[in-house]
Amino acid sequence: MIATALERMTGKKFPADMRDEFLEGGAEINLVHSGLEDVMRST
């Protein structure tokens, strides 16, 4: 689990409210928007 790895590397606890959102992952539309934004920035 990425959050656990980050906790081990930093020695700090991953905030519970952020953990749920972080582990939930992006919805498909968010991934599309992100990819589109990246393409628009690079052109």
Buried (B, 14 or more C-beta within 10 A) or exposed (E): EEBEEBBEEEEEEBEEEEBEEEEEEEEEEEEEEEEEEEEEEEE
